[in-house]
Amino acid sequence: MFEHELAELADQHLLRRLRLVESATGPLVTIAGRQAILMASNDYLGLAAHRRLKQAATEAIARYGVGAGASRLVSGTLPPHRDLEAALARFKGTEAALTFGSGYLVNLGLIPALAGPGDLILADRLCHASLLDGCRLSGAEFRVYRHGDLAHLDQLLSRRPARRAVLIVTDGVFSMDGDLAPLPGLLDLAERYEARLLVDDAHGTGVMGKEGRGTAEHFGVEARLPVQMGTLGKALGAAGAYVAGPGSLIEYLVNRARSFIYTTAPPPAIAAAAVAALEVVEREPARRARLWANRARLHGGLAALGFTLGPSESPIIPVLVGEAEPALALAERLWEHGVLAPAIRPPTVPKGTSRIRLTITSEHSPEQIARVLDAFAAAGREMGLIPG
Ligand SMILES: *Cc1c(COP(=O)(O)O)cnc(C)c1O
């Protein structure tokens, strides 16, 4: 039925296929019966298969069953949901928090609550797709500023039509480049022009900041940032996502965010696991220390080999290749060397910036990182990407 469209994608080296991972996620996974080092998971702190999360989830299943049975506003709000939202508000230091089924759903529900027809949204050009979809859905006028470019944003803000509410939208940690939004400068502009700033901290939560509270903690600007969203399926090892902010915003979202209202409540066991994850994040800072040490080891090793790395300042490290075809070929060679590190191609990244996107976790061992570097050295030389 769609053979023609699929053939076209394949011709452009843009066809994507699902890959079956046959084991729990972790530094080592089984794929097609073979063991490989996984360099693609966002489970930065190794919590997805952590004993305490599994225990919290199984206890919650024993008590509350598997499905919540209805949407949150009908009869789907169970004690784990309440406990998770209280724990998130405490963790983020806000009045309240609200959880959604996923980060994608937060952005579809939250952005239309913050901006509507007649308002203006200014978004970083490399924002995550879910933010862009939320912007479109809001009905607000929507423009992008050059990636991380405060001068360009300033220009757009200074030319905004009078009496228009403005919302600035950015990732905290950019998901494909691993660099950080310049939050202090963005806040200066937001405050100067009386605009709102929404930071999507999907990759910052649990990772950035001394206590893992996110990119705002990293920059020391938490008190200036009233609304934050982040996800529970990446460093927190569970699933779902949250908005943390003033109580009136949370109550408004309960009444107005369609992606919160018109969907079945997330399984209580997943909420219970996320509560356990927050406890691990707070009680085991050594995981974050290992994560950053591993990140330095991998980034330093790749740079020494001569690869072109993006502007990464996080555990997301892009190895830039350029066109889609050689990026795919490099991923294929890495796979032959026992390393799973997928090629990221358009439309996920701009044309001409296809790359291998690596993510490192606290659980990778120094030996595994050395094996990854050996695989990159061999594959990079075979393909002439680095000096021989
Ligand atoms: C992963 C991601 C999301 C989506 O979160 P899910 O919970 O996976 O739906 C949103 N924003 C950014 C920046 C992300 O990286």
The ligand as an SDF file (V2000), in Angstrom:
LIG
                    3D

 15 15  0  0  0  0  0  0  0  0999 V2000
   12.3490   12.6900   24.9960 C   0  0  0  0  0  0  0  0  0  0  0  0
   11.9290   14.1100   24.9440 C   0  0  0  0  0  0  0  0  0  0  0  0
   10.5810   14.4690   25.0730 C   0  0  0  0  0  0  0  0  0  0  0  0
    9.4880   13.4470   25.0920 C   0  0  0  0  0  0  0  0  0  0  0  0
    9.4000   12.8110   26.3250 O   0  0  0  0  0  0  0  0  0  0  0  0
    8.7140   11.3770   26.3850 P   0  0  0  0  0  0  0  0  0  0  0  0
    8.3920   11.1900   27.8190 O   0  0  0  0  0  0  0  0  0  0  0  0
    9.7100   10.4180   25.8610 O   0  0  0  0  0  0  0  0  0  0  0  0
    7.4810   11.4600   25.5330 O   0  0  0  0  0  0  0  0  0  0  0  0
   10.2610   15.7980   25.1340 C   0  0  0  0  0  0  0  0  0  0  0  0
   11.2110   16.7490   25.0310 N   0  0  0  0  0  0  0  0  0  0  0  0
   12.5060   16.4500   24.8770 C   0  0  0  0  0  0  0  0  0  0  0  0
   13.5100   17.5390   24.7830 C   0  0  0  0  0  0  0  0  0  0  0  0
   12.9060   15.1160   24.8100 C   0  0  0  0  0  0  0  0  0  0  0  0
   14.1900   14.8010   24.6350 O   0  0  0  0  0  0  0  0  0  0  0  0
  1  2  1  0
  2  3  1  0
  2 14  2  0
  3  4  1  0
  3 10  2  0
  4  5  1  0
  5  6  1  0
  6  7  2  0
  6  8  1  0
  6  9  1  0
 10 11  1  0
 11 12  2  0
 12 13  1  0
 12 14  1  0
 14 15  1  0
M  END
$$$$
